[in-house]
Amino acid sequence: MTGFLTAGIVTTAFEVGLIYALVALSLFISFTILNICDLSTDGCYTFGCAVGAVVTIAGHPILAIFAAMLAGILSGAVTAVLQTKFGVQSILAGIIVNTALYTVNLAVMGFSSNLSIFGTDTVFSLVKEISADPVWRQWSSLIFLAVLVLGICFLLKEFLRTRLGLSLRATGDSPAMVRASSINPAFTVTVGLCVSNSLTGLAGCLIGQYNKTCDINLGTGMVTIALASLIIGESMTGRCRRMLPKILGVMLGSCLYRFIIAVALRLNVPTEAFKLVSAVIVAAAIVVPKAKVMLRKKGTRRRLAAGDAVQTEDGGIGE
């Protein structure tokens, strides 16, 4: 296995997986908690990358992170307004915003299809320069991303325990009940989508600085990747109702997804087939847990039928 997957490949898989975990957490908020299908993720991811790239090129890599999160908040706010103020269905609102963001992203990038960040400081290069120790320089990016994503996971857990966070969770369960409790569901939906899209924008900025480039088609298929990570994470945590394990499960699901992709790369799977691989991963993550439940129920029925047959032969219930 060591020769099949080198340390560099595994490290890169986990680094990218941690970045994608932010998008998976975004879908966790919108899809799992708010019960909203937000399809603006692809465009918002590129939006965060484009804004982050422009600010990074201007010489402010740390400021770029906050600018990208603000861009994500604006995207989420527009999506929320279309849903709550104008009654547009969540799927259609996401498609509208995603379509509009293509032109917005081009404008941010100076109507160029890609931007290069090579030769410019990034948060990763700044973190690497903290120490000259070879071990730190090798693992600095992974440590930085792990600390950042874990910190966001704990902050998200604490946020969902607050009054506003509980209102968000209640909105996803029953908007009518929330409305009857004198809480405005339009406000909670807006807050939820702004928070979720800020994480998507942050992920876009980080991947841009990580790859030192930004492409207009960067976000294509990001919903599928995030959904795969989310489903894998939920299948790992099972029926656990505690919020922190569910959030950490989403993060681990994203890392596991990237590990599977790394294995596919080593197996020389064509790049054109990666979308198929993603679809298969999503399907497997959905089907396998349900198949386990079906097999468990089938085994229970067999045991009950065998027990009835034994009782009947002994002259019990059968008589």
BAPAZA-410735 format. One record per residue (C-alpha): x, y, z. Coordinates in Angstrom, 2 decimals. Layout:
BEGIN
<px:X | py:Y | pz:Z>
...
// end
This chain:
BEGIN
<px:0.00 | py:0.00 | pz:0.00>
<px:2.94 | py:2.33 | pz:0.73>
<px:4.24 | py:1.90 | pz:-2.80>
<px:0.75 | py:2.25 | pz:-4.25>
<px:-0.08 | py:5.48 | pz:-2.43>
<px:2.95 | py:7.58 | pz:-1.56>
<px:3.00 | py:9.93 | pz:1.44>
<px:2.75 | py:12.93 | pz:-0.88>
<px:-0.40 | py:11.62 | pz:-2.56>
<px:-2.06 | py:10.80 | pz:0.77>
<px:-1.12 | py:14.20 | pz:2.22>
<px:-2.49 | py:16.04 | pz:-0.81>
<px:-5.68 | py:13.99 | pz:-0.67>
<px:-6.28 | py:14.94 | pz:2.95>
<px:-5.39 | py:18.60 | pz:2.36>
<px:-7.84 | py:18.94 | pz:-0.51>
<px:-10.35 | py:16.84 | pz:1.44>
<px:-10.21 | py:19.31 | pz:4.32>
<px:-10.88 | py:22.19 | pz:1.93>
<px:-13.80 | py:20.33 | pz:0.36>
<px:-15.06 | py:19.61 | pz:3.89>
<px:-16.00 | py:23.29 | pz:4.15>
<px:-18.32 | py:22.91 | pz:1.15>
<px:-19.72 | py:19.70 | pz:2.63>
<px:-20.41 | py:21.59 | pz:5.88>
<px:-22.14 | py:24.24 | pz:3.80>
<px:-24.48 | py:21.60 | pz:2.39>
<px:-24.88 | py:20.17 | pz:5.88>
<px:-26.36 | py:23.51 | pz:6.98>
<px:-28.56 | py:24.09 | pz:3.94>
<px:-29.54 | py:20.55 | pz:2.97>
<px:-29.56 | py:18.66 | pz:6.28>
<px:-30.49 | py:21.34 | pz:8.80>
<px:-32.59 | py:23.81 | pz:6.79>
<px:-33.92 | py:21.15 | pz:4.39>
<px:-33.16 | py:23.46 | pz:1.45>
<px:-31.64 | py:22.32 | pz:-1.83>
<px:-29.14 | py:25.10 | pz:-2.61>
<px:-27.80 | py:24.69 | pz:-6.13>
<px:-25.84 | py:27.96 | pz:-6.09>
<px:-22.84 | py:26.12 | pz:-4.60>
<px:-20.97 | py:25.74 | pz:-7.89>
<px:-21.07 | py:29.44 | pz:-8.69>
<px:-20.48 | py:30.53 | pz:-5.08>
<px:-17.38 | py:28.32 | pz:-4.86>
<px:-15.90 | py:29.98 | pz:-7.96>
<px:-17.04 | py:33.39 | pz:-6.67>
<px:-15.05 | py:32.89 | pz:-3.46>
<px:-12.05 | py:31.72 | pz:-5.45>
<px:-12.21 | py:34.69 | pz:-7.85>
<px:-12.56 | py:37.29 | pz:-5.10>
<px:-9.85 | py:35.60 | pz:-3.04>
<px:-7.51 | py:35.44 | pz:-6.04>
<px:-7.94 | py:39.13 | pz:-6.87>
<px:-7.31 | py:40.24 | pz:-3.28>
<px:-4.37 | py:37.82 | pz:-2.97>
<px:-2.78 | py:39.20 | pz:-6.15>
<px:-3.18 | py:42.66 | pz:-4.61>
<px:-0.89 | py:41.46 | pz:-1.80>
<px:-3.43 | py:40.64 | pz:0.94>
<px:-3.71 | py:36.84 | pz:1.22>
<px:-5.21 | py:36.90 | pz:4.73>
<px:-7.69 | py:39.63 | pz:3.86>
<px:-8.63 | py:37.53 | pz:0.84>
<px:-10.10 | py:34.88 | pz:3.17>
<px:-12.52 | py:37.37 | pz:4.74>
<px:-13.32 | py:38.94 | pz:1.36>
<px:-14.20 | py:35.51 | pz:-0.06>
<px:-16.42 | py:34.74 | pz:2.94>
<px:-18.18 | py:38.09 | pz:2.45>
<px:-18.70 | py:37.20 | pz:-1.22>
<px:-20.27 | py:33.92 | pz:-0.11>
<px:-22.53 | py:35.78 | pz:2.32>
<px:-23.73 | py:38.06 | pz:-0.49>
<px:-24.46 | py:35.03 | pz:-2.68>
<px:-26.39 | py:33.36 | pz:0.13>
<px:-28.33 | py:36.55 | pz:0.86>
<px:-29.46 | py:36.87 | pz:-2.76>
<px:-30.53 | py:33.22 | pz:-2.84>
<px:-32.43 | py:33.69 | pz:0.43>
<px:-34.19 | py:36.84 | pz:-0.77>
<px:-35.41 | py:35.09 | pz:-3.91>
<px:-36.84 | py:32.30 | pz:-1.74>
<px:-38.28 | py:34.24 | pz:1.18>
<px:-39.37 | py:37.56 | pz:-0.37>
<px:-40.36 | py:36.50 | pz:-3.88>
<px:-41.50 | py:32.94 | pz:-3.23>
<px:-39.07 | py:31.35 | pz:-5.68>
<px:-38.56 | py:27.64 | pz:-4.98>
<px:-35.16 | py:26.79 | pz:-3.49>
<px:-33.99 | py:24.73 | pz:-6.48>
<px:-34.93 | py:27.45 | pz:-8.98>
<px:-33.45 | py:30.20 | pz:-6.79>
<px:-30.14 | py:28.33 | pz:-6.63>
<px:-30.11 | py:27.82 | pz:-10.41>
<px:-30.81 | py:31.53 | pz:-11.00>
<px:-28.02 | py:32.66 | pz:-8.68>
<px:-25.61 | py:30.05 | pz:-10.03>
<px:-26.27 | py:31.22 | pz:-13.60>
<px:-25.88 | py:34.89 | pz:-12.68>
<px:-22.63 | py:34.24 | pz:-10.80>
<px:-20.95 | py:32.97 | pz:-13.98>
<px:-20.98 | py:36.49 | pz:-15.41>
<px:-20.19 | py:38.03 | pz:-12.03>
<px:-17.16 | py:35.75 | pz:-11.67>
<px:-15.93 | py:36.71 | pz:-15.12>
<px:-16.27 | py:40.38 | pz:-14.19>
<px:-14.35 | py:39.88 | pz:-10.93>
<px:-11.58 | py:38.13 | pz:-12.88>
<px:-11.38 | py:41.00 | pz:-15.36>
<px:-13.33 | py:39.03 | pz:-17.97>
<px:-10.54 | py:36.49 | pz:-18.14>
<px:-11.27 | py:32.78 | pz:-17.88>
<px:-8.42 | py:32.21 | pz:-15.42>
<px:-6.09 | py:34.01 | pz:-13.03>
<px:-2.62 | py:32.95 | pz:-11.88>
<px:-1.48 | py:33.53 | pz:-8.29>
<px:2.06 | py:32.23 | pz:-8.88>
<px:4.74 | py:34.49 | pz:-7.46>
<px:2.35 | py:35.90 | pz:-4.84>
<px:2.27 | py:35.11 | pz:-1.13>
<px:-0.60 | py:32.92 | pz:0.04>
<px:-1.75 | py:31.87 | pz:3.50>
<px:-0.01 | py:28.55 | pz:2.88>
<px:3.34 | py:30.18 | pz:2.07>
<px:2.98 | py:32.50 | pz:5.08>
<px:2.28 | py:29.53 | pz:7.38>
<px:5.21 | py:27.61 | pz:5.90>
<px:7.57 | py:30.51 | pz:6.63>
<px:6.75 | py:30.41 | pz:10.36>
<px:9.56 | py:27.90 | pz:10.89>
<px:12.53 | py:26.70 | pz:8.88>
<px:12.23 | py:23.19 | pz:10.30>
<px:11.92 | py:20.70 | pz:7.39>
<px:9.19 | py:18.70 | pz:9.14>
<px:7.09 | py:21.82 | pz:9.67>
<px:7.58 | py:22.99 | pz:6.08>
<px:6.42 | py:19.58 | pz:4.84>
<px:3.33 | py:19.33 | pz:7.05>
<px:2.47 | py:23.00 | pz:7.57>
<px:-0.38 | py:23.10 | pz:5.02>
<px:-2.04 | py:19.98 | pz:6.43>
<px:-1.70 | py:21.22 | pz:10.02>
<px:-3.04 | py:24.66 | pz:9.10>
<px:-6.06 | py:23.24 | pz:7.27>
<px:-6.76 | py:20.68 | pz:10.02>
<px:-6.70 | py:23.38 | pz:12.73>
<px:-8.84 | py:25.72 | pz:10.61>
<px:-11.50 | py:23.16 | pz:9.68>
<px:-11.64 | py:21.64 | pz:13.18>
<px:-12.02 | py:25.14 | pz:14.61>
<px:-14.89 | py:25.84 | pz:12.22>
<px:-16.51 | py:22.53 | pz:13.16>
<px:-16.45 | py:23.42 | pz:16.85>
<px:-17.68 | py:26.97 | pz:16.16>
<px:-20.51 | py:25.57 | pz:14.05>
<px:-21.43 | py:23.15 | pz:16.83>
<px:-21.53 | py:25.98 | pz:19.37>
<px:-23.51 | py:28.19 | pz:16.99>
<px:-26.15 | py:25.50 | pz:16.52>
<px:-26.56 | py:25.33 | pz:20.31>
<px:-27.42 | py:29.04 | pz:20.57>
<px:-30.97 | py:30.41 | pz:20.44>
<px:-30.51 | py:31.40 | pz:16.79>
<px:-28.93 | py:28.05 | pz:15.93>
<px:-31.78 | py:26.15 | pz:17.55>
<px:-34.19 | py:28.32 | pz:15.57>
<px:-32.37 | py:27.30 | pz:12.37>
<px:-32.71 | py:23.62 | pz:13.27>
<px:-36.37 | py:24.07 | pz:14.12>
<px:-36.99 | py:25.87 | pz:10.81>
<px:-35.75 | py:22.86 | pz:8.90>
<px:-37.93 | py:20.52 | pz:10.95>
<px:-41.15 | py:22.55 | pz:10.92>
<px:-41.43 | py:26.12 | pz:9.57>
<px:-45.05 | py:26.27 | pz:10.76>
<px:-44.02 | py:25.52 | pz:14.34>
<px:-41.29 | py:28.16 | pz:14.16>
<px:-43.78 | py:30.69 | pz:12.83>
<px:-46.20 | py:29.82 | pz:15.64>
<px:-43.37 | py:30.46 | pz:18.13>
<px:-43.11 | py:34.08 | pz:16.91>
<px:-39.86 | py:33.40 | pz:15.03>
<px:-39.56 | py:34.67 | pz:11.48>
<px:-38.56 | py:31.66 | pz:9.31>
<px:-37.50 | py:34.01 | pz:6.50>
<px:-34.86 | py:35.47 | pz:8.83>
<px:-33.56 | py:32.08 | pz:9.94>
<px:-33.41 | py:30.83 | pz:6.33>
<px:-31.47 | py:33.96 | pz:5.34>
<px:-29.01 | py:33.54 | pz:8.21>
<px:-28.57 | py:29.84 | pz:7.45>
<px:-27.87 | py:30.38 | pz:3.75>
<px:-25.47 | py:33.25 | pz:4.48>
<px:-23.50 | py:31.10 | pz:6.95>
<px:-23.46 | py:28.09 | pz:4.62>
<px:-22.38 | py:30.09 | pz:1.57>
<px:-19.68 | py:31.89 | pz:3.56>
<px:-18.08 | py:28.46 | pz:4.10>
<px:-18.35 | py:27.76 | pz:0.37>
<px:-16.67 | py:31.08 | pz:-0.44>
<px:-13.93 | py:30.31 | pz:2.10>
<px:-13.33 | py:26.92 | pz:0.48>
<px:-13.07 | py:28.57 | pz:-2.95>
<px:-10.50 | py:31.06 | pz:-1.67>
<px:-8.42 | py:28.33 | pz:-0.02>
<px:-8.42 | py:26.07 | pz:-3.08>
<px:-7.39 | py:29.04 | pz:-5.24>
<px:-4.45 | py:29.85 | pz:-2.97>
<px:-3.62 | py:26.14 | pz:-2.64>
<px:-3.49 | py:25.60 | pz:-6.43>
<px:-2.26 | py:29.18 | pz:-7.05>
<px:-4.77 | py:29.57 | pz:-9.84>
<px:-8.43 | py:30.39 | pz:-10.40>
<px:-10.50 | py:29.09 | pz:-13.31>
<px:-14.00 | py:30.12 | pz:-14.32>
<px:-15.08 | py:26.46 | pz:-14.45>
<px:-13.52 | py:25.59 | pz:-11.09>
<px:-16.84 | py:25.05 | pz:-9.32>
<px:-18.40 | py:22.72 | pz:-11.90>
<px:-19.66 | py:19.61 | pz:-10.15>
<px:-18.90 | py:20.92 | pz:-6.65>
<px:-22.46 | py:20.10 | pz:-5.51>
<px:-21.88 | py:16.44 | pz:-6.41>
<px:-18.56 | py:16.35 | pz:-4.55>
<px:-20.02 | py:18.00 | pz:-1.46>
<px:-23.08 | py:15.78 | pz:-1.55>
<px:-20.88 | py:12.69 | pz:-1.79>
<px:-18.84 | py:13.86 | pz:1.21>
<px:-22.00 | py:14.67 | pz:3.16>
<px:-23.63 | py:11.31 | pz:2.51>
<px:-20.43 | py:9.40 | pz:3.31>
<px:-20.14 | py:11.33 | pz:6.56>
<px:-23.76 | py:10.69 | pz:7.51>
<px:-23.39 | py:6.98 | pz:6.73>
<px:-20.35 | py:6.89 | pz:9.06>
<px:-22.19 | py:8.49 | pz:11.97>
<px:-25.37 | py:6.46 | pz:11.42>
<px:-28.27 | py:7.42 | pz:13.67>
<px:-26.17 | py:9.51 | pz:16.05>
<px:-28.22 | py:12.53 | pz:17.14>
<px:-25.38 | py:14.49 | pz:18.73>
<px:-24.35 | py:17.45 | pz:16.61>
<px:-20.56 | py:17.36 | pz:17.01>
<px:-20.11 | py:13.75 | pz:15.78>
<px:-22.35 | py:14.52 | pz:12.80>
<px:-20.29 | py:17.60 | pz:11.91>
<px:-16.98 | py:15.77 | pz:12.32>
<px:-18.43 | py:12.90 | pz:10.28>
<px:-19.00 | py:15.29 | pz:7.38>
<px:-15.36 | py:16.40 | pz:7.59>
<px:-14.11 | py:12.80 | pz:7.67>
<px:-16.45 | py:11.92 | pz:4.80>
<px:-14.86 | py:14.61 | pz:2.66>
<px:-11.34 | py:13.33 | pz:3.44>
<px:-12.44 | py:9.77 | pz:2.66>
<px:-13.93 | py:10.93 | pz:-0.65>
<px:-10.64 | py:12.53 | pz:-1.69>
<px:-8.79 | py:9.38 | pz:-0.61>
<px:-11.04 | py:7.34 | pz:-2.92>
<px:-10.31 | py:9.79 | pz:-5.75>
<px:-6.57 | py:9.44 | pz:-5.03>
<px:-6.91 | py:5.66 | pz:-5.34>
<px:-8.77 | py:6.15 | pz:-8.64>
<px:-5.92 | py:8.33 | pz:-9.89>
<px:-3.38 | py:5.64 | pz:-9.01>
<px:-5.51 | py:3.11 | pz:-10.87>
<px:-5.15 | py:5.32 | pz:-13.97>
<px:-8.87 | py:6.06 | pz:-14.19>
<px:-9.30 | py:8.64 | pz:-16.99>
<px:-9.97 | py:12.19 | pz:-15.83>
<px:-13.10 | py:12.22 | pz:-17.99>
<px:-14.52 | py:9.42 | pz:-15.81>
<px:-14.20 | py:11.28 | pz:-12.50>
<px:-17.79 | py:12.50 | pz:-12.67>
<px:-18.89 | py:8.89 | pz:-13.05>
<px:-16.69 | py:7.93 | pz:-10.09>
<px:-18.31 | py:10.70 | pz:-8.02>
<px:-21.79 | py:9.51 | pz:-9.01>
<px:-20.90 | py:5.91 | pz:-8.10>
<px:-19.57 | py:7.05 | pz:-4.71>
<px:-22.78 | py:8.98 | pz:-4.00>
<px:-24.93 | py:6.03 | pz:-5.08>
<px:-22.89 | py:3.59 | pz:-2.98>
<px:-23.04 | py:5.87 | pz:0.06>
<px:-26.84 | py:6.00 | pz:-0.26>
<px:-27.42 | py:2.35 | pz:-1.14>
<px:-25.03 | py:0.58 | pz:1.26>
<px:-26.61 | py:1.79 | pz:4.54>
<px:-30.11 | py:1.05 | pz:3.23>
<px:-28.96 | py:-2.37 | pz:2.01>
<px:-27.61 | py:-3.14 | pz:5.49>
<px:-30.96 | py:-2.22 | pz:7.03>
<px:-32.82 | py:-4.38 | pz:4.49>
<px:-30.52 | py:-7.36 | pz:5.14>
<px:-30.91 | py:-6.90 | pz:8.88>
<px:-34.71 | py:-6.86 | pz:8.58>
<px:-34.60 | py:-9.88 | pz:6.27>
<px:-32.46 | py:-11.78 | pz:8.78>
<px:-34.85 | py:-10.86 | pz:11.58>
<px:-37.82 | py:-12.15 | pz:9.58>
<px:-35.96 | py:-15.41 | pz:8.86>
<px:-35.18 | py:-15.90 | pz:12.55>
<px:-38.80 | py:-15.22 | pz:13.50>
<px:-40.03 | py:-17.62 | pz:10.82>
<px:-37.58 | py:-20.29 | pz:12.01>
<px:-38.74 | py:-19.75 | pz:15.60>
<px:-42.39 | py:-20.13 | pz:14.57>
<px:-41.56 | py:-23.32 | pz:12.69>
<px:-39.81 | py:-24.80 | pz:15.73>
<px:-42.75 | py:-23.92 | pz:17.98>
<px:-45.14 | py:-25.49 | pz:15.50>
<px:-43.14 | py:-28.75 | pz:15.38>
<px:-43.07 | py:-28.87 | pz:19.22>
<px:-46.84 | py:-28.61 | pz:19.32>
<px:-46.83 | py:-25.10 | pz:20.67>
<px:-48.42 | py:-22.27 | pz:18.80>
<px:-49.06 | py:-24.48 | pz:15.77>
<px:-51.57 | py:-26.54 | pz:17.71>
// end
